Amino acid sequence: MGILESVLITIVTAATPLIFAAIGELVSERSGVLNLGVEGMMAVGAVCGFAGGFLTGSLLVGVLAAIAGGMAMAALFAVVTLFFVANQVASGLALTLLGLGLSALIGDAFVGEPGLDMPMVHIPGLSDIPLIGGLIFGQDPLTYVAIALVILVAWFLFRTRAGLILRSVGDNHDSAHALGYSVVRVRFLAVLFGGACAGLGGGYLSLVYTPQWTEDMIAGRGWIALALVVFSSWLPYRVVVGALLFGGISILQLHAQALEVPVSSQFLTMLPYITTIVVLVLISRNQTLLRINTPACLGRPFVPDR
């Protein structure tokens, strides 16, 4: 029971940064903006979060610095794609390369430095319940923030007027503009939110998951987060399911290596990314589902005077 509880807790921990990054990208894509720079924003968020926490000794400052780093990268992407109408795919890829290089440059001074320990939530009585106590009532605070964020985003998108406007911009930006809504402003705010979430996901890695800074610590999680948005069919609650699936595969391959399962360690390391490809192929076969939920204007530039 103790081993099972430990495995389940680590799966949730591995899924949390994916939830942050994917839910932010989901909001961005719901507005019609395809930002492929999630990996770069997560990397900058990770190094800014670690630097902020290390230099001030405050985890709160580290979290805020991670959010600010992700938002700064997202703002750069938004200006280039929304105001200068640059190609979103090319700009997103450039943002990833910029973020990875910039994070390595900033983080060079922090390699090998010890990180801060984020305390786990402990509720007397509840946290001590076998199996589910630590899993539900003994996580770190940011895990609960991630779950709350999913609930709030779902409520915002499908239960508020502002969420309806955002979805209408993503589905038909010309009609939204004709009704008097500022398409560029809505998309700019959505991209900033996506950057904040991606930065927080990166900060989670350097502040909680492995409290240190290493250059390649994002390790493709930004690309998995992008796949999760498609996996979830742009629905917030499905992001959690997908994140737990991919997080579970990542953790199980580590346990398989520890138990010396007679399978190549390189193959086990590849499993999360192989699973990503397989899932995307399977989802692409259901064209009806994709057409129903995919924002119709996803990736399409908007210029008001055209």
KEKE-3310 file (N, C-alpha, C; in steps of 0.2 Angstrom, whole numbers, plus 5000, padded with zeros to 4 digits):
npx = (5004:5010:5020:5012:5004:5015:5019:5007:5006:5018:5015:5004:5012:5020:5011:5006:5014:5011:4998:4997:5004:4996:4983:4984:4988:4977:4967:4973:4972:4959:4955:4959:4973:4988:5000:5016:5026:5027:5036:5048:5043:5040:5053:5060:5051:5055:5068:5068:5059:5067:5078:5072:5067:5079:5087:5080:5076:5063:5048:5036:5040:5048:5038:5030:5040:5042:5029:5030:5041:5036:5025:5031:5038:5027:5021:5030:5028:5015:5015:5022:5014:5001:5001:5010:5007:5014:5018:5011:5015:5029:5033:5030:5039:5051:5050:5052:5065:5072:5068:5074:5087:5089:5085:5096:5106:5103:5102:5115:5123:5117:5118:5119:5117:5108:5090:5075:5064:5048:5035:5024:5006:4997:4985:4979:4974:4966:4976:4983:4976:4976:4983:4974:4975:4988:4988:4977:4976:4988:4997:5008:5006:5004:4999:4986:4982:4983:4973:4962:4963:4960:4946:4941:4944:4936:4924:4924:4925:4913:4903:4902:4900:4911:4919:4912:4913:4927:4928:4920:4928:4938:4931:4925:4932:4929:4916:4915:4922:4914:4903:4908:4918:4935:4946:4960:4963:4957:4963:4976:4976:4972:4984:4993:4989:4990:5004:5008:5003:5011:5024:5022:5021:5034:5041:5036:5043:5056:5055:5048:5046:5059:5069:5080:5091:5093:5099:5092:5079:5066:5063:5055:5042:5034:5030:5023:5012:5006:5001:4992:4982:4976:4972:4963:4953:4951:4944:4943:4942:4946:4960:4966:4964:4972:4984:4987:4988:4999:5009:5009:5014:5027:5032:5030:5039:5051:5051:5051:5064:5071:5067:5074:5068:5068:5070:5076:5083:5083:5073:5062:5063:5059:5045:5035:5034:5032:5020:5013:5013:5006:4993:4989:4988:4978:4967:4966:4960:4946:4937:4925:4924:4935:4932:4920:4925:4937:4944:4938:4945:4958:4975:4974:4977:4972:4967:4961:4957:4955)
npy = (4994:5006:5008:5008:5020:5029:5029:5033:5046:5052:5051:5061:5072:5072:5075:5088:5099:5098:5100:5113:5119:5115:5119:5132:5134:5129:5139:5149:5144:5142:5155:5156:5157:5149:5144:5138:5139:5134:5126:5134:5144:5138:5134:5147:5151:5141:5144:5157:5156:5148:5156:5168:5162:5157:5169:5177:5169:5166:5156:5161:5172:5166:5158:5169:5175:5165:5165:5178:5177:5168:5175:5186:5181:5176:5188:5194:5185:5187:5201:5200:5191:5196:5209:5212:5203:5191:5174:5161:5148:5148:5158:5153:5142:5148:5155:5145:5141:5152:5153:5142:5144:5157:5153:5144:5153:5162:5154:5148:5153:5147:5134:5119:5124:5124:5121:5128:5120:5116:5115:5102:5100:5097:5089:5086:5070:5068:5068:5057:5045:5029:5026:5035:5047:5054:5056:5064:5073:5077:5084:5096:5114:5120:5110:5109:5121:5120:5111:5118:5129:5122:5120:5133:5138:5130:5134:5148:5148:5141:5146:5159:5176:5183:5172:5166:5176:5175:5162:5164:5173:5164:5155:5162:5175:5186:5188:5191:5203:5211:5212:5221:5218:5217:5209:5207:5212:5203:5191:5194:5195:5182:5175:5180:5174:5161:5161:5164:5153:5143:5147:5145:5132:5128:5134:5126:5114:5117:5122:5113:5100:5095:5103:5112:5119:5114:5113:5106:5103:5104:5095:5091:5093:5103:5101:5089:5095:5103:5093:5087:5096:5094:5081:5082:5087:5101:5103:5107:5098:5086:5088:5085:5072:5067:5072:5065:5053:5054:5058:5047:5037:5042:5041:5027:5022:5026:5018:5006:5005:5006:4994:4985:4980:4969:4978:4989:5004:5015:5014:5014:5027:5033:5031:5040:5049:5042:5037:5049:5052:5040:5042:5055:5051:5041:5050:5058:5051:5052:5062:5069:5072:5081:5091:5096:5102:5109:5125:5136:5146:5144:5147:5156:5172:5189:5204:5219:5229:5222)
npz = (5000:5004:4994:4983:4985:4985:4972:4965:4970:4965:4952:4951:4954:4943:4933:4936:4931:4917:4917:4920:4909:4898:4900:4900:4886:4880:4882:4875:4862:4861:4859:4846:4843:4839:4848:4847:4856:4869:4875:4876:4884:4895:4899:4901:4912:4921:4924:4928:4939:4948:4949:4955:4967:4973:4975:4983:4993:4995:4991:4986:4979:4969:4962:4957:4949:4940:4933:4928:4920:4910:4905:4899:4888:4881:4879:4869:4859:4856:4852:4840:4832:4833:4831:4821:4813:4810:4804:4814:4817:4813:4821:4834:4835:4834:4846:4855:4852:4856:4869:4875:4873:4879:4893:4896:4896:4906:4917:4919:4929:4940:4940:4949:4961:4977:4978:4985:4997:4995:5006:5010:5010:5025:5033:5048:5052:5040:5031:5035:5031:5025:5009:5001:5008:5008:4994:4991:5001:5004:4995:4987:4988:4975:4967:4970:4966:4952:4949:4954:4944:4932:4935:4936:4923:4915:4920:4917:4902:4898:4906:4907:4901:4896:4893:4882:4873:4870:4865:4854:4846:4843:4835:4825:4820:4811:4812:4826:4827:4819:4827:4836:4845:4852:4843:4843:4856:4864:4860:4863:4878:4880:4876:4884:4896:4893:4893:4906:4913:4907:4911:4925:4925:4921:4932:4942:4940:4943:4956:4963:4958:4954:4964:4958:4946:4930:4913:4903:4909:4905:4895:4884:4889:4885:4872:4874:4881:4872:4863:4872:4873:4860:4863:4873:4866:4866:4878:4895:4907:4902:4900:4912:4913:4902:4906:4918:4912:4904:4913:4921:4913:4911:4925:4927:4918:4924:4936:4931:4926:4938:4944:4936:4924:4910:4898:4886:4892:4885:4877:4886:4891:4879:4879:4884:4873:4862:4866:4865:4851:4846:4852:4846:4833:4834:4838:4827:4818:4821:4814:4815:4829:4830:4821:4828:4840:4837:4837:4824:4818:4822:4822:4811:4805:4810:4803:4806:4796:4784)
capx = (5000:5014:5023:5007:5003:5020:5018:5002:5008:5023:5011:5001:5017:5023:5006:5005:5017:5008:4991:4998:5005:4991:4977:4985:4988:4970:4964:4976:4970:4952:4954:4961:4980:4992:5007:5020:5032:5026:5043:5052:5040:5041:5060:5061:5048:5058:5074:5066:5057:5072:5082:5069:5067:5086:5090:5076:5074:5055:5045:5031:5044:5050:5032:5028:5045:5041:5024:5032:5045:5032:5021:5036:5039:5021:5020:5034:5025:5008:5016:5024:5009:4995:5001:5014:5004:5019:5016:5010:5019:5036:5035:5030:5045:5057:5050:5054:5072:5074:5067:5078:5094:5089:5085:5102:5111:5102:5103:5122:5125:5113:5119:5122:5114:5102:5084:5071:5059:5041:5031:5018:5000:4996:4979:4979:4968:4964:4982:4986:4972:4980:4982:4971:4977:4993:4986:4972:4976:4995:5001:5011:5000:5003:4995:4979:4981:4982:4966:4957:4964:4956:4939:4940:4945:4930:4918:4925:4924:4907:4898:4903:4899:4918:4921:4908:4917:4933:4926:4917:4934:4942:4927:4924:4935:4926:4909:4916:4924:4908:4899:4911:4923:4942:4949:4967:4964:4955:4968:4982:4975:4973:4991:4997:4987:4994:5011:5008:5002:5017:5029:5021:5022:5041:5043:5034:5048:5062:5054:5044:5047:5066:5071:5086:5091:5097:5098:5087:5075:5059:5063:5049:5035:5030:5027:5017:5007:5003:4998:4987:4976:4972:4970:4957:4948:4950:4940:4948:4943:4950:4967:4968:4965:4978:4991:4988:4990:5006:5013:5009:5019:5034:5034:5031:5046:5057:5050:5053:5071:5073:5066:5078:5064:5073:5069:5081:5082:5082:5066:5058:5063:5055:5038:5030:5034:5029:5013:5010:5012:5001:4987:4987:4986:4971:4963:4965:4955:4939:4937:4919:4926:4940:4928:4916:4928:4943:4942:4938:4950:4964:4981:4972:4979:4967:4969:4954:4955:4954)
capy = (5000:5012:5009:5011:5027:5033:5029:5038:5053:5054:5052:5067:5077:5073:5078:5095:5104:5097:5103:5120:5122:5113:5123:5139:5133:5128:5145:5153:5141:5143:5162:5156:5158:5143:5146:5132:5141:5132:5123:5139:5148:5134:5135:5153:5151:5137:5147:5163:5154:5146:5162:5172:5159:5157:5175:5180:5164:5165:5152:5165:5176:5161:5157:5175:5176:5160:5168:5184:5175:5165:5181:5191:5177:5176:5195:5195:5181:5191:5207:5198:5188:5199:5216:5212:5197:5186:5167:5159:5142:5150:5162:5149:5138:5153:5157:5139:5141:5158:5152:5137:5147:5162:5150:5142:5159:5165:5148:5146:5155:5144:5127:5116:5128:5120:5124:5128:5115:5118:5111:5098:5101:5091:5090:5080:5065:5066:5066:5050:5040:5025:5026:5041:5052:5058:5057:5069:5079:5078:5086:5102:5119:5121:5105:5111:5127:5117:5108:5124:5132:5119:5121:5140:5139:5127:5139:5154:5146:5139:5148:5167:5180:5184:5165:5165:5180:5172:5156:5166:5175:5158:5151:5166:5182:5191:5190:5194:5210:5215:5214:5226:5215:5218:5202:5207:5212:5196:5186:5196:5193:5174:5172:5181:5169:5155:5161:5164:5145:5139:5149:5142:5124:5127:5135:5120:5109:5120:5124:5108:5093:5094:5109:5114:5121:5111:5116:5102:5100:5104:5088:5090:5093:5108:5098:5085:5099:5104:5087:5086:5101:5090:5075:5084:5090:5108:5103:5108:5093:5081:5089:5082:5064:5066:5074:5059:5047:5055:5058:5040:5034:5045:5039:5020:5020:5026:5013:5000:5005:5004:4987:4982:4976:4968:4982:4994:5010:5020:5013:5016:5034:5035:5029:5046:5053:5037:5037:5055:5051:5036:5046:5060:5047:5039:5055:5061:5046:5054:5069:5072:5075:5086:5097:5099:5106:5113:5132:5136:5151:5142:5149:5161:5179:5193:5211:5223:5233:5218)
capz = (5000:5004:4988:4978:4987:4983:4965:4963:4972:4960:4945:4951:4954:4936:4929:4937:4926:4911:4917:4920:4902:4893:4901:4897:4879:4878:4882:4869:4856:4860:4856:4839:4842:4840:4851:4848:4860:4876:4878:4877:4889:4901:4901:4904:4918:4926:4926:4932:4946:4952:4951:4960:4974:4976:4976:4988:4998:4995:4986:4983:4974:4964:4959:4954:4944:4935:4930:4925:4914:4905:4902:4895:4882:4878:4876:4863:4854:4854:4848:4833:4828:4833:4829:4815:4809:4808:4804:4821:4818:4813:4827:4840:4834:4835:4853:4858:4852:4860:4876:4877:4873:4885:4899:4897:4897:4913:4922:4919:4936:4945:4939:4955:4967:4980:4978:4991:4998:4996:5011:5008:5014:5029:5037:5053:5052:5033:5027:5037:5029:5020:5001:4998:5012:5005:4987:4990:5006:5006:4990:4987:4986:4968:4964:4971:4962:4945:4949:4954:4938:4927:4936:4934:4916:4912:4922:4913:4895:4896:4910:4908:4894:4893:4890:4876:4868:4868:4860:4847:4843:4840:4830:4819:4822:4808:4815:4833:4825:4816:4833:4840:4850:4850:4842:4845:4863:4867:4859:4867:4885:4880:4875:4891:4901:4892:4895:4913:4915:4905:4915:4931:4924:4921:4939:4946:4939:4946:4963:4967:4955:4956:4966:4956:4939:4925:4907:4899:4913:4903:4892:4879:4892:4882:4866:4877:4883:4865:4862:4877:4871:4855:4866:4877:4861:4869:4884:4901:4911:4899:4901:4918:4912:4898:4910:4922:4908:4901:4919:4924:4909:4913:4931:4927:4915:4929:4941:4927:4926:4945:4945:4931:4919:4905:4892:4885:4896:4880:4875:4891:4891:4874:4880:4884:4867:4858:4867:4862:4844:4845:4854:4841:4827:4835:4839:4821:4815:4823:4811:4818:4835:4829:4818:4833:4845:4835:4835:4817:4816:4825:4818:4806:4807:4809:4802:4806:4790:4778)
cpx = (5004:5017:5018:5005:5008:5020:5013:5003:5013:5020:5008:5006:5019:5018:5005:5008:5013:5001:4992:4999:5000:4985:4978:4985:4981:4966:4966:4973:4962:4950:4957:4969:4984:4999:5011:5026:5031:5032:5047:5050:5041:5049:5062:5057:5052:5065:5073:5063:5062:5077:5079:5068:5074:5089:5087:5075:5067:5052:5040:5034:5046:5044:5030:5033:5044:5035:5026:5036:5041:5028:5025:5037:5033:5019:5024:5031:5018:5010:5018:5019:5003:4995:5005:5012:5009:5015:5016:5015:5026:5038:5035:5037:5051:5056:5053:5062:5075:5073:5072:5085:5094:5089:5092:5107:5110:5104:5110:5125:5122:5114:5122:5120:5108:5096:5081:5066:5052:5037:5025:5012:4999:4990:4978:4973:4967:4971:4985:4981:4976:4978:4980:4973:4982:4992:4982:4973:4984:5000:5004:5005:4999:4999:4988:4977:4980:4975:4961:4957:4960:4948:4937:4940:4938:4924:4918:4923:4917:4901:4898:4902:4906:4921:4918:4911:4923:4933:4924:4923:4938:4938:4926:4926:4931:4919:4910:4918:4918:4903:4902:4916:4930:4945:4956:4967:4962:4960:4975:4982:4975:4980:4995:4995:4990:5001:5012:5008:5008:5023:5028:5022:5030:5043:5041:5040:5054:5061:5051:5047:5055:5069:5078:5086:5096:5095:5092:5081:5067:5058:5057:5042:5031:5027:5022:5011:5003:4998:4992:4981:4972:4969:4963:4952:4946:4945:4944:4948:4947:4958:4970:4969:4971:4984:4992:4991:4998:5011:5014:5014:5026:5036:5035:5037:5052:5057:5052:5061:5074:5072:5070:5074:5068:5071:5074:5079:5080:5075:5061:5058:5059:5048:5033:5029:5031:5021:5009:5008:5006:4994:4985:4985:4979:4966:4961:4961:4948:4939:4931:4921:4930:4936:4923:4919:4934:4940:4943:4943:4957:4970:4980:4974:4973:4969:4962:4952:4954:4947)
cpy = (5006:5013:5011:5018:5032:5034:5034:5045:5056:5055:5059:5073:5078:5076:5085:5100:5104:5100:5110:5123:5120:5117:5130:5139:5132:5134:5149:5150:5142:5150:5162:5157:5151:5145:5139:5133:5139:5129:5129:5143:5144:5134:5141:5154:5147:5141:5154:5162:5152:5152:5166:5169:5159:5163:5178:5175:5163:5161:5156:5169:5172:5160:5163:5176:5171:5163:5173:5182:5172:5170:5185:5187:5177:5183:5196:5191:5185:5197:5205:5195:5192:5206:5217:5206:5192:5179:5164:5153:5144:5154:5158:5144:5142:5155:5151:5139:5147:5156:5147:5140:5153:5159:5147:5147:5161:5160:5146:5148:5151:5136:5124:5119:5124:5124:5125:5122:5118:5113:5108:5100:5095:5093:5084:5076:5063:5064:5059:5044:5036:5026:5033:5047:5057:5060:5063:5075:5080:5081:5093:5108:5120:5116:5106:5117:5125:5115:5114:5128:5129:5120:5128:5141:5136:5132:5145:5153:5145:5142:5156:5170:5181:5177:5164:5170:5178:5166:5159:5169:5170:5155:5156:5174:5187:5193:5193:5202:5214:5216:5219:5224:5216:5212:5202:5208:5206:5191:5188:5194:5185:5172:5174:5176:5163:5155:5161:5156:5141:5141:5146:5135:5123:5129:5129:5115:5111:5121:5118:5101:5091:5101:5111:5117:5117:5113:5113:5099:5100:5097:5087:5090:5098:5105:5093:5089:5101:5099:5085:5091:5097:5084:5076:5087:5097:5109:5103:5102:5087:5082:5086:5075:5063:5067:5068:5053:5048:5055:5051:5036:5036:5042:5031:5018:5021:5021:5006:4999:5003:4997:4982:4977:4975:4971:4987:5001:5016:5020:5015:5024:5037:5035:5035:5049:5048:5037:5043:5055:5046:5039:5051:5056:5044:5044:5058:5057:5048:5061:5072:5076:5081:5092:5100:5104:5110:5120:5133:5141:5150:5143:5154:5168:5183:5200:5215:5226:5229:5216)
cpz = (5000:4998:4983:4979:4984:4976:4962:4965:4967:4953:4945:4951:4947:4932:4930:4932:4919:4911:4917:4912:4897:4894:4899:4889:4876:4878:4876:4863:4855:4858:4848:4838:4844:4842:4852:4852:4867:4879:4880:4883:4896:4904:4904:4911:4923:4929:4930:4939:4950:4954:4956:4967:4977:4978:4982:4994:4999:4990:4983:4977:4968:4959:4954:4948:4938:4930:4925:4919:4908:4901:4897:4888:4878:4875:4870:4858:4851:4850:4841:4829:4828:4830:4822:4810:4806:4808:4811:4822:4818:4819:4834:4840:4836:4843:4857:4858:4856:4867:4879:4878:4879:4892:4901:4899:4904:4918:4923:4926:4941:4945:4946:4961:4970:4979:4985:4991:4999:5001:5008:5012:5018:5034:5042:5052:5045:5029:5029:5035:5024:5013:4999:5002:5009:4998:4987:4995:5008:5000:4991:4985:4979:4964:4964:4967:4954:4945:4949:4948:4933:4928:4934:4927:4913:4914:4917:4905:4894:4901:4911:4901:4891:4890:4883:4871:4866:4864:4854:4843:4840:4835:4824:4821:4818:4810:4822:4832:4823:4822:4838:4845:4847:4849:4845:4853:4867:4866:4863:4874:4885:4880:4881:4896:4900:4894:4902:4916:4913:4909:4922:4931:4924:4928:4943:4946:4943:4954:4967:4965:4956:4957:4964:4949:4935:4918:4903:4903:4911:4899:4888:4882:4888:4876:4868:4878:4877:4863:4866:4875:4865:4858:4870:4873:4864:4874:4890:4905:4908:4899:4907:4917:4907:4902:4915:4918:4906:4907:4922:4920:4910:4920:4931:4923:4920:4934:4937:4927:4933:4946:4940:4927:4913:4898:4892:4889:4891:4878:4880:4892:4885:4874:4880:4877:4862:4859:4865:4855:4842:4847:4849:4835:4828:4835:4832:4816:4816:4820:4814:4824:4835:4826:4823:4837:4843:4834:4827:4814:4819:4820:4812:4808:4806:4808:4801:4800:4784:4778)
residu = (MET:GLY:ILE:LEU:GLU:SER:VAL:LEU:ILE:THR:ILE:VAL:THR:ALA:ALA:THR:PRO:LEU:ILE:PHE:ALA:ALA:ILE:GLY:GLU:LEU:VAL:SER:GLU:ARG:SER:GLY:VAL:LEU:ASN:LEU:GLY:VAL:GLU:GLY:MET:MET:ALA:VAL:GLY:ALA:VAL:CYS:GLY:PHE:ALA:GLY:GLY:PHE:LEU:THR:GLY:SER:LEU:LEU:VAL:GLY:VAL:LEU:ALA:ALA:ILE:ALA:GLY:GLY:MET:ALA:MET:ALA:ALA:LEU:PHE:ALA:VAL:VAL:THR:LEU:PHE:PHE:VAL:ALA:ASN:GLN:VAL:ALA:SER:GLY:LEU:ALA:LEU:THR:LEU:LEU:GLY:LEU:GLY:LEU:SER:ALA:LEU:ILE:GLY:ASP:ALA:PHE:VAL:GLY:GLU:PRO:GLY:LEU:ASP:MET:PRO:MET:VAL:HIS:ILE:PRO:GLY:LEU:SER:ASP:ILE:PRO:LEU:ILE:GLY:GLY:LEU:ILE:PHE:GLY:GLN:ASP:PRO:LEU:THR:TYR:VAL:ALA:ILE:ALA:LEU:VAL:ILE:LEU:VAL:ALA:TRP:PHE:LEU:PHE:ARG:THR:ARG:ALA:GLY:LEU:ILE:LEU:ARG:SER:VAL:GLY:ASP:ASN:HIS:ASP:SER:ALA:HIS:ALA:LEU:GLY:TYR:SER:VAL:VAL:ARG:VAL:ARG:PHE:LEU:ALA:VAL:LEU:PHE:GLY:GLY:ALA:CYS:ALA:GLY:LEU:GLY:GLY:GLY:TYR:LEU:SER:LEU:VAL:TYR:THR:PRO:GLN:TRP:THR:GLU:ASP:MET:ILE:ALA:GLY:ARG:GLY:TRP:ILE:ALA:LEU:ALA:LEU:VAL:VAL:PHE:SER:SER:TRP:LEU:PRO:TYR:ARG:VAL:VAL:VAL:GLY:ALA:LEU:LEU:PHE:GLY:GLY:ILE:SER:ILE:LEU:GLN:LEU:HIS:ALA:GLN:ALA:LEU:GLU:VAL:PRO:VAL:SER:SER:GLN:PHE:LEU:THR:MET:LEU:PRO:TYR:ILE:THR:THR:ILE:VAL:VAL:LEU:VAL:LEU:ILE:SER:ARG:ASN:GLN:THR:LEU:LEU:ARG:ILE:ASN:THR:PRO:ALA:CYS:LEU:GLY:ARG:PRO:PHE:VAL:PRO:ASP:ARG)
# end
